[in-house]
Amino acid sequence: IAAPQRVHPQLQMQPPEHGAHSRVGAVLRGLHLELGGDALWGGDLVEQGITLPSGRRRLWQVLPTLGTEVGPGTLEVTAPISVAGRNLPVSYAVSVGYRVTFGMQ
């Protein structure tokens, strides 16, 4: 999946970036288990017409998720784990979310 090219109007920067996300999951006795993965990569950074190979960005992370059914949706807790990266801020995180799906039953 390619992100649109964007140029910052004042800095004239053009970071070419691409990303992908994949996940697989299962439900076991009401417990939702999911394992996802994110990838972000880009080419050389171009700033004011100058190519900067050291500005190339990479990020690979694994996203384990646990969830349980609450009301009409699922309450989920995710803890992204960074596997590798370059030129991106990475730290420990935990997120809590509520997912509601719509569809025919």
CYANA upper distance limits for C-alpha pairs under 8 A (distance plus 0.5 A):
  1 ILE  CA     18 HIS  CA      6.70
  1 ILE  CA     19 GLY  CA      6.29
  1 ILE  CA     20 ALA  CA      6.57
  2 ALA  CA     17 GLU  CA      7.51
  2 ALA  CA     18 HIS  CA      5.22
  2 ALA  CA     19 GLY  CA      7.02
  3 ALA  CA     16 PRO  CA      8.38
  3 ALA  CA     17 GLU  CA      6.57
  3 ALA  CA     18 HIS  CA      6.05
  3 ALA  CA     19 GLY  CA      7.80
  5 GLN  CA     14 GLN  CA      7.40
  5 GLN  CA     15 PRO  CA      7.80
  5 GLN  CA     16 PRO  CA      6.66
  5 GLN  CA     17 GLU  CA      8.25
  6 ARG  CA     13 MET  CA      8.46
  6 ARG  CA     14 GLN  CA      6.40
  6 ARG  CA     15 PRO  CA      7.74
  7 VAL  CA     12 GLN  CA      6.22
  7 VAL  CA     13 MET  CA      5.81
  7 VAL  CA     14 GLN  CA      5.35
  7 VAL  CA     15 PRO  CA      8.25
  8 HIS  CA     12 GLN  CA      5.61
  8 HIS  CA     13 MET  CA      5.90
  8 HIS  CA     14 GLN  CA      7.56
 11 LEU  CA     47 GLU  CA      7.75
 11 LEU  CA     48 GLN  CA      7.52
 12 GLN  CA     47 GLU  CA      6.42
 12 GLN  CA     48 GLN  CA      5.75
 12 GLN  CA     49 GLY  CA      8.37
 13 MET  CA     45 LEU  CA      7.90
 13 MET  CA     46 VAL  CA      6.34
 13 MET  CA     47 GLU  CA      4.96
 13 MET  CA     48 GLN  CA      6.87
 14 GLN  CA     45 LEU  CA      6.79
 14 GLN  CA     46 VAL  CA      5.84
 14 GLN  CA     47 GLU  CA      6.98
 15 PRO  CA     42 GLY  CA      7.67
 15 PRO  CA     43 GLY  CA      7.88
 15 PRO  CA     44 ASP  CA      7.79
 15 PRO  CA     45 LEU  CA      5.53
 15 PRO  CA     46 VAL  CA      7.07
 16 PRO  CA     42 GLY  CA      5.69
 16 PRO  CA     43 GLY  CA      6.04
 16 PRO  CA     44 ASP  CA      7.72
 16 PRO  CA     45 LEU  CA      7.41
 17 GLU  CA     40 LEU  CA      7.48
 17 GLU  CA     41 TRP  CA      6.16
 17 GLU  CA     42 GLY  CA      4.60
 17 GLU  CA     43 GLY  CA      7.30
 17 GLU  CA     57 ARG  CA      8.43
 18 HIS  CA     40 LEU  CA      6.23
 18 HIS  CA     41 TRP  CA      5.89
 18 HIS  CA     42 GLY  CA      6.36
 19 GLY  CA     38 ASP  CA      7.91
 19 GLY  CA     39 ALA  CA      5.93
 19 GLY  CA     40 LEU  CA      4.79
 19 GLY  CA     41 TRP  CA      6.81
 20 ALA  CA     38 ASP  CA      6.34
 20 ALA  CA     39 ALA  CA      5.71
 20 ALA  CA     40 LEU  CA      7.12
 21 HIS  CA     36 GLY  CA      7.72
 21 HIS  CA     37 GLY  CA      6.18
 21 HIS  CA     38 ASP  CA      5.10
 21 HIS  CA     39 ALA  CA      6.98
 22 SER  CA     36 GLY  CA      6.02
 22 SER  CA     37 GLY  CA      5.88
 22 SER  CA     38 ASP  CA      7.26
 23 ARG  CA     34 GLU  CA      7.38
 23 ARG  CA     35 LEU  CA      6.08
 23 ARG  CA     36 GLY  CA      4.36
 23 ARG  CA     37 GLY  CA      6.74
 24 VAL  CA     34 GLU  CA      6.22
 24 VAL  CA     35 LEU  CA      6.08
 24 VAL  CA     36 GLY  CA      6.84
 25 GLY  CA     32 HIS  CA      7.80
 25 GLY  CA     33 LEU  CA      5.91
 25 GLY  CA     34 GLU  CA      4.49
 25 GLY  CA     35 LEU  CA      6.67
 26 ALA  CA     32 HIS  CA      6.50
 26 ALA  CA     33 LEU  CA      5.85
 26 ALA  CA     34 GLU  CA      6.97
 27 VAL  CA     31 LEU  CA      6.03
 27 VAL  CA     32 HIS  CA      4.99
 27 VAL  CA     33 LEU  CA      6.58
 28 LEU  CA     32 HIS  CA      6.98
 28 LEU  CA     33 LEU  CA      8.07
 30 GLY  CA     68 THR  CA      6.71
 30 GLY  CA     69 GLU  CA      7.22
 31 LEU  CA     66 LEU  CA      7.60
 31 LEU  CA     67 GLY  CA      6.38
 31 LEU  CA     68 THR  CA      5.63
 31 LEU  CA     69 GLU  CA      8.10
 32 HIS  CA     65 THR  CA      8.36
 32 HIS  CA     66 LEU  CA      6.12
 32 HIS  CA     67 GLY  CA      5.15
 32 HIS  CA     68 THR  CA      6.36
 33 LEU  CA     64 PRO  CA      8.31
 33 LEU  CA     65 THR  CA      6.50
 33 LEU  CA     66 LEU  CA      5.55
 33 LEU  CA     67 GLY  CA      7.11
 34 GLU  CA     64 PRO  CA      6.40
 34 GLU  CA     65 THR  CA      5.47
 34 GLU  CA     66 LEU  CA      7.01
 35 LEU  CA     62 VAL  CA      7.73
 35 LEU  CA     63 LEU  CA      6.20
 35 LEU  CA     64 PRO  CA      5.07
 35 LEU  CA     65 THR  CA      6.70
 36 GLY  CA     62 VAL  CA      6.31
 36 GLY  CA     63 LEU  CA      5.19
 36 GLY  CA     64 PRO  CA      6.73
 36 GLY  CA     65 THR  CA      8.41
 37 GLY  CA     60 TRP  CA      7.95
 37 GLY  CA     61 GLN  CA      6.23
 37 GLY  CA     62 VAL  CA      5.03
 37 GLY  CA     63 LEU  CA      6.17
 38 ASP  CA     59 LEU  CA      8.15
 38 ASP  CA     60 TRP  CA      6.28
 38 ASP  CA     61 GLN  CA      5.79
 38 ASP  CA     62 VAL  CA      7.01
 38 ASP  CA     63 LEU  CA      8.15
 39 ALA  CA     58 ARG  CA      8.09
 39 ALA  CA     59 LEU  CA      6.11
 39 ALA  CA     60 TRP  CA      5.18
 39 ALA  CA     61 GLN  CA      7.18
 40 LEU  CA     57 ARG  CA      8.07
 40 LEU  CA     58 ARG  CA      6.02
 40 LEU  CA     59 LEU  CA      5.49
 40 LEU  CA     60 TRP  CA      7.14
 41 TRP  CA     56 ARG  CA      8.26
 41 TRP  CA     57 ARG  CA      6.12
 41 TRP  CA     58 ARG  CA      4.97
 41 TRP  CA     59 LEU  CA      6.98
 42 GLY  CA     56 ARG  CA      6.37
 42 GLY  CA     57 ARG  CA      5.97
 42 GLY  CA     58 ARG  CA      7.20
 43 GLY  CA     53 PRO  CA      8.24
 43 GLY  CA     56 ARG  CA      6.01
 43 GLY  CA     57 ARG  CA      7.88
 44 ASP  CA     51 THR  CA      6.86
 44 ASP  CA     52 LEU  CA      6.24
 44 ASP  CA     53 PRO  CA      5.10
 44 ASP  CA     54 SER  CA      7.72
 44 ASP  CA     55 GLY  CA      6.52
 44 ASP  CA     56 ARG  CA      5.36
 45 LEU  CA     51 THR  CA      6.38
 45 LEU  CA     52 LEU  CA      5.61
 45 LEU  CA     53 PRO  CA      6.82
 45 LEU  CA     54 SER  CA      8.23
 45 LEU  CA     55 GLY  CA      5.63
 45 LEU  CA     56 ARG  CA      6.49
 46 VAL  CA     50 ILE  CA      5.90
 46 VAL  CA     51 THR  CA      4.92
 46 VAL  CA     52 LEU  CA      6.41
 47 GLU  CA     51 THR  CA      7.00
 47 GLU  CA     52 LEU  CA      7.77
 52 LEU  CA     56 ARG  CA      8.20
 55 GLY  CA     87 ASN  CA      7.31
 56 ARG  CA     86 ARG  CA      8.01
 56 ARG  CA     87 ASN  CA      7.52
 57 ARG  CA     85 GLY  CA      7.93
 57 ARG  CA     86 ARG  CA      5.83
 57 ARG  CA     87 ASN  CA      5.65
 57 ARG  CA     88 LEU  CA      7.08
 58 ARG  CA     84 ALA  CA      8.14
 58 ARG  CA     85 GLY  CA      5.40
 58 ARG  CA     86 ARG  CA      5.44
 58 ARG  CA     87 ASN  CA      7.40
 58 ARG  CA     88 LEU  CA      7.70
 59 LEU  CA     82 SER  CA      8.03
 59 LEU  CA     83 VAL  CA      8.36
 59 LEU  CA     84 ALA  CA      6.41
 59 LEU  CA     85 GLY  CA      4.68
 59 LEU  CA     86 ARG  CA      7.00
 59 LEU  CA     88 LEU  CA      7.64
 60 TRP  CA     82 SER  CA      6.64
 60 TRP  CA     83 VAL  CA      6.01
 60 TRP  CA     84 ALA  CA      5.73
 60 TRP  CA     85 GLY  CA      6.61
 61 GLN  CA     80 PRO  CA      7.01
 61 GLN  CA     81 ILE  CA      5.94
 61 GLN  CA     82 SER  CA      4.74
 61 GLN  CA     83 VAL  CA      5.64
 61 GLN  CA     84 ALA  CA      7.51
 62 VAL  CA     80 PRO  CA      6.32
 62 VAL  CA     81 ILE  CA      5.66
 62 VAL  CA     82 SER  CA      6.93
 62 VAL  CA     83 VAL  CA      7.50
 63 LEU  CA     78 THR  CA      6.96
 63 LEU  CA     79 ALA  CA      6.59
 63 LEU  CA     80 PRO  CA      5.06
 63 LEU  CA     81 ILE  CA      6.79
 64 PRO  CA     78 THR  CA      6.34
 64 PRO  CA     79 ALA  CA      6.60
 64 PRO  CA     80 PRO  CA      7.27
 65 THR  CA     76 GLU  CA      7.12
 65 THR  CA     77 VAL  CA      6.13
 65 THR  CA     78 THR  CA      4.91
 65 THR  CA     79 ALA  CA      7.38
 66 LEU  CA     76 GLU  CA      6.11
 66 LEU  CA     77 VAL  CA      5.96
 66 LEU  CA     78 THR  CA      7.17
 67 GLY  CA     74 THR  CA      6.57
 67 GLY  CA     75 LEU  CA      5.82
 67 GLY  CA     76 GLU  CA      4.56
 67 GLY  CA     77 VAL  CA      6.78
 68 THR  CA     74 THR  CA      5.91
 68 THR  CA     75 LEU  CA      5.98
 68 THR  CA     76 GLU  CA      7.17
 69 GLU  CA     73 GLY  CA      6.36
 69 GLU  CA     74 THR  CA      4.85
 69 GLU  CA     75 LEU  CA      6.73
 70 VAL  CA     74 THR  CA      5.97
 70 VAL  CA     75 LEU  CA      6.65
 72 PRO  CA    100 VAL  CA      7.22
 73 GLY  CA     98 TYR  CA      7.17
 73 GLY  CA     99 ARG  CA      5.97
 73 GLY  CA    100 VAL  CA      4.94
 73 GLY  CA    101 THR  CA      7.51
 74 THR  CA     98 TYR  CA      6.09
 74 THR  CA     99 ARG  CA      5.65
 74 THR  CA    100 VAL  CA      7.06
 75 LEU  CA     96 VAL  CA      7.86
 75 LEU  CA     97 GLY  CA      6.42
 75 LEU  CA     98 TYR  CA      5.09
 75 LEU  CA     99 ARG  CA      7.05
 76 GLU  CA     96 VAL  CA      6.14
 76 GLU  CA     97 GLY  CA      5.69
 76 GLU  CA     98 TYR  CA      6.56
 76 GLU  CA     99 ARG  CA      7.94
 77 VAL  CA     94 VAL  CA      7.52
 77 VAL  CA     95 SER  CA      6.23
 77 VAL  CA     96 VAL  CA      5.07
 77 VAL  CA     97 GLY  CA      7.02
 78 THR  CA     94 VAL  CA      6.19
 78 THR  CA     95 SER  CA      5.74
 78 THR  CA     96 VAL  CA      6.96
 79 ALA  CA     92 TYR  CA      8.30
 79 ALA  CA     93 ALA  CA      6.35
 79 ALA  CA     94 VAL  CA      5.00
 79 ALA  CA     95 SER  CA      6.95
 80 PRO  CA     92 TYR  CA      7.76
 80 PRO  CA     93 ALA  CA      6.78
 80 PRO  CA     94 VAL  CA      7.42
 81 ILE  CA     92 TYR  CA      7.75
 82 SER  CA     90 VAL  CA      7.61
 82 SER  CA     91 SER  CA      8.43
 85 GLY  CA     90 VAL  CA      8.45
